[in-house]
Amino acid sequence: ALEAALARLHAALADGLSRARCLRRWSEFIRLRDGQRCVDCHARTHTSAHHISRKTFFEQAQFETGNGITLCRDCHREAHRGFN
């Protein structure tokens, strides 16, 4: 499943699909790679992919699989609160 998700991401990028669709594919891969759980508190609900380096700062890294981790809603909020 992980290889298929990565293939879907690469295909979306190669096909020039919309940024939103590529981000969905990226998010799908990150969450699957991390076992659908928050890497901080290990929650399995309300998870999303978080960019380690903000995509607004490093636009070229927004689809890099090494630039993402899975966080639950609370940990994601806390990560942004600390940064902002």
Number of C-alpha atoms within 10 A of each C-alpha: 9 15 10 10 18 19 14 17 25 16 14 19 18 10 10 11 13 11 13 9 14 22 18 16 21 26 23 20 26 26 22 17 18 17 14 22 21 24 17 12 11 15 17 14 12 13 20 20 24 21 22 13 14 14 14 10 9 9 11 9 17 21 21 13 16 12 17 23 21 29 29 23 15 13 18 21 12 13 14 10 9 8 8 6
